[in-house]
Amino acid sequence: MKNLFGTDGIRGVAGEFPLDKKTIFTIGQSLTKQFREKRGRNPRFITGRDTRESGSWIEESFHAGVIFQNGEAVSAAVITTPGVAYLTKQFEFDAGIVISASHNPFQDNGLKVFMPDGKKISETIEKAIEKSIYGSENQEFETQNLLKIDDSKAVDFQSNYLEMLEKEFESLSLKGLKIVLDCANGASSGLAPELFKRLGGEVIAINCQPNGTNINADCGSTHISGLQAQVIEDKADIGIAFDGDADRSLFVNEIGELVDGDATLWAMAQHFQNHNNLKDNLVIATVMSNIGLEIALNSKNIKLLRTDVGDKYVLKELLKKKAVLGGEQSGHIIFPKKSLVGDGMRTALVLLEAMQETGKSLLEITKGFIAYPQVLVNVKVARKTPFIDVKAIFEESKNIENNLGLSGRLLLRYSGTENLARVMIEGEDQKTIDFQANKLAEIIKFALN
């Protein structure tokens, strides 16, 4: 039985297994059965989707499966991932279901399920759903089972989410700031411009006209160049780019430079430290964060703790260490005291709060962070032998690490999905690390093929 759930739920091409109507109907049934067994009553679910053309029928299919098992399902319609997570707790739903493929192109879609505390469903529930999908339960589906979704309270749900963020930042005034918002033609298109206007900003909104197929298309956090050009053209103070479901955000400063998740963490760590709110002077990030972040944080006596790639691993470590700030280079930032789910709009407002309090521009509050040159080389391998067990690889890796010292970093790992070894090196000189990476790649190629 193939695993269908990845680190961020189920994701794939809409209309193809496991994102076909029949399978999604089964997911709705299975989830309802499991929650009924745990709760001793029929469960209540809330769903929300981004702007992909497949979102509506996927939502209908899920609702039909829930209703078939006598559960209750209501829709918040088009809303961000963190919006669904918030509403799940606020209105005491048993779970919240997000229909989105985040930064992927419109042909893809996905399902992820949140518990009221913001955590995703357990692996036990995921395995039970997979068993239902591959079992006989997946036969109980006919097109006539599909019903019109209940979205009668969608506007109220969306308003409640915006009002929560507005209240959280009620002391923040964006008056006098010119802000360009790139909503990626995604879930934030109808929400972000309204929120930033309510807080007093002069908002220039781009890529806020979703048509079902233009989500993330040459826009948003995965295609930043358009936002950079707009910030320069409009002489804006800041540019903010969301991804399709707005659980992350990247920024552009007043001179058009990209401010990624690492630079954002640097600015926020200082902001929290200035308020004595940075517990244990600790920030959580992944192995992909640039060594420049680690060096910058060290200069402020702040420790950087790295995890595997993925927001679920960042969150796990945040909770374990009871830390207050963590995130990824991609712009997925988590403030566990507020929510266990990344929220691109909240991230942007915290950054603007830091700018307002210091009276500094985005360029100024990110000074001190310098991204070091980086090289990444992928090597096809026939087998994934532990690197430490191959003498030639181990010895060359040690030589590189000794050469880099405290001014560089070697990350050697295997791909989780392909027969690839990944060699990533960061250091002060691009030519030097290029040479080191390619030499190590040749050794790996020879040794593991």
C-alpha positions in Angstrom: 0.0 0.0 0.0 1.6 3.2 -1.2 1.8 6.2 1.3 -0.5 9.0 0.0 0.2 11.5 2.8 3.5 13.5 2.6 4.8 16.2 4.9 2.0 18.5 3.9 -1.0 16.2 3.4 -2.0 14.7 0.1 -0.9 16.5 -3.1 -1.1 15.7 -6.8 -2.7 16.4 -10.1 -6.4 17.3 -9.7 -8.6 14.7 -11.2 -6.0 11.9 -11.0 -5.7 9.4 -8.2 -5.7 10.2 -5.3 -7.3 13.6 -6.1 -10.2 12.2 -8.1 -13.8 12.6 -7.0 -14.2 9.0 -5.8 -11.1 9.0 -3.6 -11.9 12.4 -2.1 -15.4 11.2 -1.3 -13.8 8.2 0.5 -11.5 10.5 2.4 -14.5 12.4 3.7 -16.2 9.2 4.7 -13.1 7.8 6.5 -12.4 11.0 8.4 -16.0 11.2 9.6 -16.0 7.6 10.8 -12.7 8.0 12.6 -13.8 11.2 14.4 -17.2 9.7 15.3 -15.4 6.8 17.0 -13.1 9.1 18.9 -15.8 11.7 19.8 -18.8 9.4 20.3 -20.9 11.8 18.1 -21.1 12.9 14.5 -18.2 15.3 13.8 -18.2 18.8 12.4 -15.7 20.0 9.8 -14.9 23.3 8.1 -13.3 23.5 4.7 -11.5 26.2 2.8 -9.9 26.4 -0.6 -7.6 28.5 -2.7 -8.5 29.8 -6.2 -7.7 26.7 -8.4 -10.5 25.7 -10.7 -10.5 22.2 -9.2 -11.1 23.5 -5.7 -14.9 23.6 -5.9 -15.5 20.1 -7.0 -12.9 18.7 -4.6 -14.7 20.5 -1.8 -18.0 19.1 -3.0 -16.6 15.6 -3.1 -15.3 15.8 0.4 -18.5 17.3 1.8 -20.5 14.5 0.1 -18.4 11.9 1.8 -18.8 13.6 5.2 -22.6 13.9 4.8 -22.9 10.3 3.5 -21.6 9.3 7.0 -23.9 11.8 8.8 -21.2 14.3 9.6 -21.5 18.0 9.2 -19.4 20.1 6.8 -19.4 23.8 6.2 -17.3 25.9 3.9 -15.3 29.1 4.4 -15.0 29.2 0.5 -11.8 30.9 -0.7 -9.6 31.6 2.3 -6.0 31.1 3.3 -4.6 28.0 5.0 -4.0 29.8 8.3 -7.5 31.2 8.1 -8.9 27.7 8.1 -6.6 26.7 11.0 -7.8 29.7 13.0 -11.5 29.1 12.3 -11.2 25.4 13.2 -10.3 26.4 16.8 -12.4 29.6 17.0 -15.7 27.8 16.1 -14.9 24.5 17.8 -14.9 22.3 14.7 -13.4 18.8 15.0 -11.0 19.5 12.1 -10.3 22.0 9.4 -9.6 20.8 5.8 -7.6 23.0 3.4 -7.9 22.4 -0.3 -4.7 23.8 -1.8 -1.4 22.9 -3.5 0.3 26.0 -2.0 2.9 27.3 -4.5 2.3 24.6 -7.2 0.8 25.4 -10.6 -3.0 25.3 -11.0 -3.2 21.8 -12.4 -2.2 20.5 -8.9 -4.2 20.5 -5.8 -4.1 18.9 -2.3 -5.8 18.2 1.0 -4.4 18.9 4.4 -6.2 18.4 7.7 -5.7 20.5 10.8 -6.8 19.7 14.4 -8.2 22.6 16.5 -4.8 23.1 18.1 -3.2 23.8 14.7 -1.4 20.5 14.4 -2.0 18.3 11.5 -3.8 15.0 11.9 -1.8 12.1 13.3 -0.1 9.4 11.3 -2.5 6.9 12.7 -5.4 8.8 11.1 -3.5 9.2 7.9 -2.9 5.4 7.7 -6.5 4.6 8.4 -7.6 7.0 5.6 -5.1 5.3 3.2 -6.5 1.9 4.2 -10.0 3.1 3.4 -8.8 4.4 0.0 -7.2 1.1 -1.0 -10.0 -1.0 0.5 -13.6 -1.8 -0.4 -14.9 1.5 1.0 -13.7 3.2 -2.1 -16.4 1.5 -4.1 -19.3 3.5 -2.4 -19.4 6.4 -4.8 -21.8 7.7 -7.4 -21.9 11.2 -9.0 -25.3 11.8 -7.6 -23.8 11.7 -4.1 -22.4 15.2 -4.8 -24.3 18.0 -3.2 -24.0 21.8 -3.2 -21.6 22.7 -0.4 -22.9 24.8 2.5 -21.1 28.1 2.1 -23.8 30.3 3.6 -21.5 31.5 6.4 -18.4 31.9 4.3 -18.4 35.7 4.3 -18.8 35.7 8.1 -15.9 33.2 8.5 -13.6 35.3 6.3 -14.6 38.5 8.2 -14.0 36.9 11.5 -10.4 35.9 10.5 -9.6 39.4 9.2 -11.0 41.0 12.4 -8.8 38.7 14.5 -5.6 39.9 12.7 -6.8 43.5 12.7 -7.3 43.3 16.5 -4.0 41.6 17.0 -2.2 44.5 15.4 -4.5 47.3 16.5 -1.6 49.3 17.7 0.1 49.1 14.3 -0.5 52.1 12.0 0.6 51.7 8.4 -0.3 55.3 7.6 2.3 56.9 5.4 3.6 53.6 4.1 3.2 52.6 0.4 2.8 48.8 0.2 2.8 46.6 -2.9 1.0 43.3 -2.3 1.4 40.4 -4.7 -1.3 38.0 -3.9 -0.3 35.3 -6.5 -3.9 35.3 -7.8 -4.4 33.0 -4.8 -6.3 32.7 -1.5 -5.1 36.1 -0.2 -6.5 38.0 -3.2 -9.7 39.1 -1.5 -8.3 39.3 2.1 -4.8 40.9 2.2 -5.6 44.2 0.4 -8.5 44.8 2.7 -6.5 44.0 5.9 -3.6 46.3 5.0 -6.0 49.1 4.0 -7.8 48.8 7.3 -4.5 49.3 9.1 -3.9 52.5 7.2 -1.5 51.5 4.5 -1.5 52.9 0.9 -2.0 49.6 -0.9 -1.1 48.8 -4.4 -2.4 45.3 -5.1 -1.1 43.2 -8.0 -2.0 39.7 -9.1 -5.4 39.8 -7.3 -7.6 38.6 -10.2 -7.8 34.9 -9.9 -9.5 33.0 -12.7 -8.9 29.4 -11.7 -5.8 28.9 -13.8 -3.5 31.8 -13.0 -2.7 31.0 -9.4 1.2 31.3 -8.9 1.6 31.9 -12.7 4.7 34.1 -13.0 3.7 35.8 -9.7 3.7 35.5 -6.0 6.5 34.3 -3.8 7.8 31.9 -6.4 8.2 34.6 -9.1 9.4 37.7 -7.3 10.8 39.8 -10.2 7.4 41.4 -11.0 7.0 42.6 -7.5 10.5 43.9 -7.5 9.8 46.0 -10.6 6.5 47.3 -9.2 8.2 48.4 -5.9 10.8 50.4 -7.9 8.2 51.8 -10.3 5.9 53.0 -7.5 8.7 54.0 -5.1 7.1 51.8 -2.5 8.4 51.3 1.1 7.9 47.5 0.9 6.7 44.7 -1.4 5.0 41.6 0.0 4.6 38.4 -1.9 2.3 35.6 -0.8 2.1 32.0 -2.2 -1.1 30.4 -3.3 -2.5 29.6 0.1 -0.7 32.5 1.9 0.9 30.5 4.6 4.2 32.2 3.7 5.5 35.5 2.5 8.6 37.0 1.0 9.5 40.7 0.9 11.1 43.3 -1.3 12.8 46.3 0.3 12.7 49.9 -0.9 15.5 49.4 -3.4 14.0 46.3 -5.0 16.1 43.7 -3.2 14.7 40.3 -2.1 14.2 39.8 1.6 13.9 36.0 2.0 12.9 33.9 5.0 16.4 34.0 6.4 16.6 37.8 6.4 13.1 37.9 7.8 14.1 35.7 10.7 17.1 37.9 11.4 15.0 41.0 11.6 12.4 39.4 13.8 14.9 37.8 16.1 16.3 41.2 16.8 12.8 42.6 17.3 11.9 39.9 19.7 15.2 40.2 21.6 14.7 44.0 22.0 11.4 43.2 23.7 13.0 40.4 25.9 10.6 38.0 24.2 13.2 35.7 22.4 13.1 32.8 24.8 16.5 31.3 25.5 17.8 33.5 22.6 16.9 30.7 20.3 15.7 30.6 16.7 14.7 27.4 14.8 15.4 27.0 11.1 16.2 24.2 8.7 19.4 22.8 7.3 18.7 24.9 4.2 19.0 28.2 5.9 22.1 30.2 4.8 25.1 30.1 7.1 24.9 33.9 6.9 21.9 33.7 9.2 23.8 31.7 11.7 26.7 34.1 11.7 24.4 37.2 12.0 22.5 35.6 14.9 25.7 34.6 16.7 26.8 38.3 16.6 23.7 39.0 18.8 24.4 35.9 21.0 21.4 34.2 19.5 21.6 30.4 18.8 20.3 28.9 15.6 19.0 25.3 15.9 18.6 23.5 12.6 16.0 20.8 11.6 15.3 18.7 8.6 13.6 20.5 5.7 9.9 21.0 6.2 7.7 23.2 8.4 6.5 20.2 10.3 10.0 19.6 11.6 10.4 23.3 12.5 7.2 23.2 14.4 8.2 20.0 16.2 11.4 21.6 17.4 9.6 24.8 18.4 7.3 22.9 20.6 10.0 20.7 22.0 12.2 23.7 23.0 9.2 26.0 23.8 10.8 28.5 21.4 8.9 31.5 20.0 10.3 32.0 16.5 11.2 29.6 13.7 10.9 29.3 10.0 12.2 28.4 6.6 14.2 30.3 3.9 11.0 30.0 1.7 9.3 32.6 4.0 7.2 30.1 6.1 7.5 31.7 9.5 5.9 30.3 12.7 5.1 32.1 15.9 3.8 29.3 18.1 2.5 31.6 20.8 0.0 32.9 18.2 -0.5 29.9 15.9 1.1 26.6 15.1 0.5 27.4 11.4 2.5 29.8 9.3 0.6 32.9 8.2 2.0 35.1 5.5 -0.1 38.1 6.5 0.8 37.8 10.2 4.5 37.5 9.2 4.2 40.7 7.1 2.6 42.6 9.9 5.2 41.6 12.5 7.9 42.8 10.1 6.1 46.1 9.6 5.7 46.4 13.4 9.5 46.1 13.7 9.9 48.8 11.1 7.4 51.1 12.8 8.9 50.7 16.3 12.5 51.3 15.1 11.6 54.0 12.6 13.8 52.1 10.1 13.2 50.9 6.6 13.2 47.3 5.6 16.7 47.7 4.2 17.9 49.1 7.5 16.3 46.4 9.8 17.8 43.6 7.7 21.3 45.0 7.8 23.9 42.7 9.4 22.6 39.6 7.5 24.8 38.7 4.5 23.8 35.7 2.5 27.0 33.7 1.7 27.6 32.2 -1.7 26.1 28.8 -2.2 26.4 25.9 -4.6 24.2 22.8 -4.9 25.2 19.8 -7.0 23.0 16.8 -7.5 24.7 13.4 -8.2 22.8 10.3 -9.5 23.7 7.3 -7.4 22.9 3.6 -7.7 22.7 3.1 -4.0 22.3 5.2 -0.9 25.1 4.0 1.3 25.6 6.1 4.5 28.3 8.7 3.6 30.2 7.9 6.7 30.7 4.3 5.6 32.5 5.3 2.3 36.0 6.2 3.2 36.7 8.5 0.2 33.5 10.5 0.7 34.1 10.8 4.4 37.7 12.0 4.1 37.0 14.5 1.4 34.0 15.9 3.4 36.2 16.4 6.4 38.8 18.1 4.3 36.2 20.6 3.0 34.8 21.2 6.4 38.2 21.9 7.8 38.9 24.3 4.9 35.7 26.1 5.4 36.1 26.5 9.2 33.5 28.8 10.8 33.0 30.7 7.6 31.3 28.0 5.6 29.1 24.9 5.7 28.9 21.6 3.9 25.5 19.8 3.8 25.6 16.3 2.3 22.3 14.4 2.1 20.3 12.0 -0.1 17.0 13.0 -1.8 14.0 11.5 -0.1 12.3 10.7 -3.4 15.0 10.1 -6.0 18.3 8.3 -6.3 20.3 11.5 -5.8 23.0 12.7 -3.5 22.9 16.4 -2.9 26.1 18.3 -2.2 25.5 21.8 -0.8 28.3 24.1 0.2 28.3 27.7 1.5 31.4 29.8 1.9 33.0 33.1 1.4 34.2 32.6 -2.2 32.0 31.2 -5.0 34.9 29.8 -7.1 36.3 27.9 -4.2 33.1 26.3 -3.1 32.2 25.5 -6.8 35.5 23.6 -7.0 35.0 21.8 -3.7 31.4 20.8 -4.6 32.3 19.4 -8.0 35.3 17.5 -6.6 33.2 15.9 -3.9 30.4 15.1 -6.5 32.9 13.2 -8.6 34.1 11.2 -5.7 30.5 10.3 -4.8 29.7 9.4 -8.4 32.7 7.1 -8.6 32.1 5.5 -5.2 28.3 4.9 -5.4 27.9 3.8 -9.0 
